[in-house]
């Protein structure tokens, strides 16, 4: 038997994908609302019933594997020393592990910041700071502060190795759930994220999924192996790089607009030009950013908060809507689906804003500087200008009648020379919402996952190009 069931317990929807791994075929997909507030099994069973109805019969599975971003996903606090260095390094570890970084603190923690950690119901804390042999006082202070506050959630220490022994003593003194990893920044501007990233994923699998309610159906599935964003990142890497003699697509960007967040994934080198000076931390080849204030339902108010009053007034007048009211309506009813052309219009507009602003934060910047030696260019972040493809996924993109317009927002539509956005990519759509599923499958059968993605992730409908140009 070669049938696999791949599940994504999302913050809004539970999505199922059944595949035949011998025939490299998708047998069927389905979705239903995630019911983490009551019993996550309810939504799962409804989605399973829909899946069998689509397939036309009930089938058995060799393996059932899942990823999860239910209940808001994996929420983390990143704590470092210098904002531009160890704090940024800590953030990248969290994002690479599939987490949403809800809080970021630098230097010495104060009581207000401790209270924020408690109020936000953070799942894991990443405590970093100091290159090896450097500052130890701040990280020791922060660990002690967390211990005295009675923090019992997992804490991953990935800072100055000279402080490891003392940090370990603090963990034991206060009976904390502490874990020691390699320093995320052992030397200035040198990143080492693997150890901490893998520890975070391990904690997620062992502890966090129980808190998210997935433990309730553990007997029905083989395993939960990744947070959903990690699954999508694995799929994007495989699709970009290929596997063995099966070629990938080259450099790509994936845009995933969900109910709670907008995630961007770029799989490409950080620089395309020989005449630039790279500033800041080295960019990873496979990069993920997540915008927790940009989402279609749970985080819809964040879209309005990103606007000035002048912009809100202009939108209301130009679009003929009350954008604040429309956003609040979606926030108060996260299960709301478009019922008419007006609802579709609002969701389209919000999705375009999510795509534009998320790329604004994800892409690199380049500035021209005049020096005594002549003109030079300074670059911060990744250069996405020559990316081959922008791939759209997520319910609002898949269901949009104007997919092209949403994905177009990721490109340099305003001709801003300082933003290193994709210049002229082709647009692809994950119409069956399989990327998270293929990320799961890539950990077991990578060739099958790659061939299915290349077959099912397709170019945008040609008529969208014709009507949009």
N, C-alpha and C positions, 0 to 999 in steps of 0.2 A: 504493500500500500504506500502510495507516494503523496497522499493528500496532506497538506499542512493548513492549519488555521492560524492566521496572524491577526492579533487584536491590538487596537489602540484605544485605551481608556482615556479619552480626551476630556478636557475641562467642560465642554458642552456636549459633545457627541461621543458615543462608543462606536467605533468603526471596525468592521470585520472584513477580512479578505481571505478567501479560500483559494489555494493554488494546487495544481497538479505539478509536482516537481519533476516528473519524468517527461511530461509533454510540454513543459515550460508554458503552461497556460493558467490564466486566471479563471477559476470555476465560477466565481461570483463575488460580489461585494454587497455590503449592507451597512446600515447605521441606525441608531436610535439614541435618544437622549441619555446621557450619563446620569445615573441615579445614586451618586455617592452620598447625598444627604440622607437617603433612606437605606437602601440596600443595593449596592452596585450590581448585584446579580440580576435585578429586575430589568434594567436597561440592556444588559448583556443577553438575557434570554429572549427579549423582544427582537433584538438585532439578529440573533441566531435563527429565530423563527422566520424572519424576513429572508435571511440568506438561503435557508433550505427551500423556501417557496420559490425564490429566483432560480435556484439550481434545478428544482423540480422533484427533489427527493432528499431524504435525510441521509447524510453520508458520515462515515467514520474518518477520524484524522489520526495520522501517525504521530504528529506533534501539534500541540496548541501552545503558542508562545505569545507574549504580550509586552507592550510598552505602556507607559502611563504618564499622563499629565493631569490626572483627575485632581479635583479639589485645589485647582490653581497651580498644580505642578510642584516641583521641588523648589522651595523658597529658601534662599540663602542670604547670609550677611557676610560681606567681605571686609575684613579689618586688616589694615596695613600700617606702614609707617609714613612714607612720603606718598602723597596722592598720585603723583605722576609716575611713580616707579612701583613700589611693592603693592600699593593698593590696586593699581592697574593690572599688575601681574596676577593678583588674587582674583580680580574680576574675570580675567580671561580663563583662569582655572575653573571657576564656577560655571561660566557659560559653556566651556568645552565639555563639562560633565553633564550638560543638559539641564542646568538649573536656571532659575529666574533670580537675578540679584536684586532683592528688595531693599537692602540697606548697604551702604558703603561708608565706612568710617576710617579716618586716618589719625595717626599719633595716639595720644592717651585717651582711652574711653572715659566718658563722664557718666553720671547717673542717668541723665536724660537719655543718652544713647542706649544704656542698658535697658531702660524702660521701653524704648522703641522695639528692641529685640523681642521682649516679652509680648508686647501688644500686637506686633505683626505676626506672631506665632511662627517664627522662623524655624525651619526644619533642621538646618545645619549651619554652623558658623565656621568659616575659614579664617584662621588667625595667622597672619603673616607679618613680616617686618624684619628689616636688617639683612644685608648680605652676610655671608658666612664670615665670622670674625668681626662683624661690625656692631651696630647698636643692639644691645640686649635688654636694656632697661625698659623700653617701651612695651615690648611684647610680654615681658615678665609682669609688668604692671597690669596689662590688659587681661592676661590669664588670671591673675589674682583677683582683679575686679569682677570678672565673670564668675569665679568660684565663690566669692563672698556674696554675690547676688543669688546664689543657689541655682544657677543655670545648669540644667540636666540634659539638654539636647546635645547631640553629638557636636564635638568641637574638633576640627582638624587643624593641628599646628603644622605649618609649613614655612617657618621662618628661619632665622639665624640658627645654624646648627650648634653654635656655642651655648645657646640657651636651652637646648633640648632637655638636658638633665634637670634643670630647675623647673621647666614647664611640666615635665613628667611628675615631679614631686608635688607641684600644685594640683595637678589632676588627681593624684592619689589623696592629698590632704583634704580636698573638698568632695571626694567621691564623684568626680566628674566623668562624663562619658567622653574621654579624650583620646585622640589618636595622633601619633607622631609620624610625620612624613618628611621627605626631602624638601629642602628649601626651594620655593618657587622662583627665587631670584638669588642664586648662590653668589653671583658677582653682578656689578652694575650693568644693566641692560642685557643680562643673560637670563633667558627664561628656561625653567625646568618644570614643566607643568604635569608631566606624566604621572608621577608618584601620587600627588595630591588628587589629581583628576580620577585616577583609578580607585583611590580610597573613598572618595565621595560617591562614586557609583556603587561600590561595595556596600557602603552604609545605606544607600538608597534601597538596594535589593534586600538587605537584611532587616532593616528597621522601618524605613519610611513607608513602604508599600502597605505595611500593617496599619499605619496611621491613616492612610488614604482609603481604607475600607476594602482593598483588594484581597486581603487575607481571607475574606469571607468566601471567596470562590476559588481558593487555592487548589482545592481538590479537583476542580473541573478543568484546570489548565496545567500544562507541563511546567511552565516557569514564566516569571516576569524578568526580562533580561536587561531592559534599558529604560531610562526616562524617554519619553516621546521625542524631545528635541535631539537627543543623542542618536536615536534611530534614524531621524531624517538626515542628520549630518553624515552618518555612515552610508546612507543611500546616496547622498550627493557626492561623497568622495568616490564611491564605487562607479557611479555614472560618469563622473569626470575622468577618472584615471583608467577605467577599464580593468579587466582581469585576465591574466595570462595572454592568450592570443586574441581575445575579444576586446576590440578597441572601445575606449570611452569617447565622450563628447568633447573633451578638452576643458578649457576654462569655463566655469558656469557660475551663475548666481541663482539661488532658490529663494523665492518669496512665499512665505507661509503666513497668511492673515487669518487669525482665529478669533474666537470670541473673547479671549482674555489677553492675548499678546499678538504682536507681529514679529515674527522671527525672520531674519535674513541670514543666509549661508553663502559665503563666497569661497570657491575652490579655485585658487589661482595664486600666482606669485605676487609679491607686494609691490614690485617696481617694474616699470616697462621702459624707463628712460635712463640713459647713461649720464645725462647732464643734471641730475638732481642729487641733493644731499638728503639722505634719510634721517629724520629726527625721531626721537622717542624709542619705545620698545620695538623690537623686531615683530613684525606681523606674522601670524601663523598662516601656512598654506591653506589650511581648512579653518575658516573663521566663522563663528556664529555670534550674532548679536540678537538680543531680545528686548523689545520695547514693551514694558509692562503697562505703559499708559496709553498704548495704541491697540485697541481691539474693538470688535464689532458689537460686543454686548457687555461683558463684565467690565471692560476698560473703556467703554465708549465715552464716559465723561472726560477721560484724559485727552481725547481729541479736541474737545472744546477748551480745556485748560491750556492747551498748547497754542491757542489763538488769542490775539489781542481783541479788545472790545471793538475796535475799529474793523478788524477782519470779520468778526461775528456779524456786525451790522451790515457789512458789505455782502456777506454770504446770504444773509436773510433777504436782502433786497434783490440781489442778483438771481438767486435760485427760487425766490418766492416761497421760502419756508421759514419755520421757527426752528433753527438748528438745535438750540438748547433743549427745547421740548422734545424734539425727535430723538435726541441722544438719551435723554432721561427715560423716555418711553422704552427704549431698548435695554437700558440698564435695569429698569424695574421689571422687565419681562424678558429674561435671557433666552427663553424658548421661542421668542417671537420669530416667525418666518414671514417673508414678504407676501402680502395677500393681494396687492394691486400694483399698478405701475408707479404710484407715488412711493410706496414702500421700497420698491426696486430701485427707484431713483435715489432715495436717501442712502440705501445700503451701498449703491455704486459710488456715490459721492464720498461716503465715509471710507470706503475701501481705497479709493484713489488717494485720499489724504494719508491713510496709513502707509501705503506704499511709498509715497513721496517723502514723508517725514522719516520713515524708517531707513530709507536709503541715504537720506541726508546725514543721519547719524552714523551709518555703517561705513560709508565710503571715505576715502582719504581726501586730503586737501593739499594743494600746492600753491606756494606763494613765490613771487619774484622779489629778489633782494639785490639791491645795488651795493657792491663792495668796491674797495680800491682795486681789486683784481678784475672787476667787471661784473656782469650780470650773472647771478646764480639762482637756482630754484631750490627751495626747501620743501620737502614732502613729509607729511605726517599721515600715517595710516596707509591703507592699501589702494593701489591704482587699479581700478576696475575698467578702465577705458577700452580695453581690447577683449573683454569677455565675449565668448562666442554665443552663449545662450543665457537668457533669463527665463527661468521656469517658474510658473505659478502653481501654487497648491493652496488648499484651504477652501472651506465651503463657499465663501462669498465669491472667490475667483472662479471656482469650478461652475457655480450656478449663474454667473453673470452672463448677460447677453452682450456685454462689451468688455470682454476679457483683455483685449488689446489695450484699451484705454487705461485699465488698472496697471498693467505691466509697463506701459509706456511711462508711467510716473517715476519709474526707477532710473530712467535714462536722463540725459542732460537736456531736457526739454526747454530749459530757460537759458541755455547757452552760457552757463556760469563757468568760466575758465578755471576757477579755483577748486571746484568739486570734481573729483575723479570718478564720476559715474560711468556706467557703460555707455559707449557712444552709439554703436549701431548693431546691437545684438539681434539674433532671431529670438522669437518668443515661442515657448513650448508650454503645454498645459498638462498637468497631472489630473486628467479628467475623472479618473476613477479613484482618486485619493489613495494611491498605493505607496507613496514614498516611505511613510513610516513603516508600513508592512514590509517593504523591500529592504529597509534597513535592518529589520529583525531577521529576515531571511538571509541577508548578506553574512550574518554571523554563523550561519549553518551551511548554506549552499550559495556561495557568492556568484557563481556562474549563472545559476538559475535566476537569481535576483537581477543581475545585470541584463540578461536577455529579455526578461519580462519588462523591465523599465524601458529598454530601447524600443520594444514593440508597442507599448501602451502609452508612453508619454509622447504626445503628438504635437505637431505644429498647430498654432491657432488657426481657426477656420479662416479661409482665404477671404470670405466676404467681410470679415471684421477689418482686415487690412484695407479693403476697397472702400468701405464706408467711413473709415477713420482717417484716411489720408486726405 
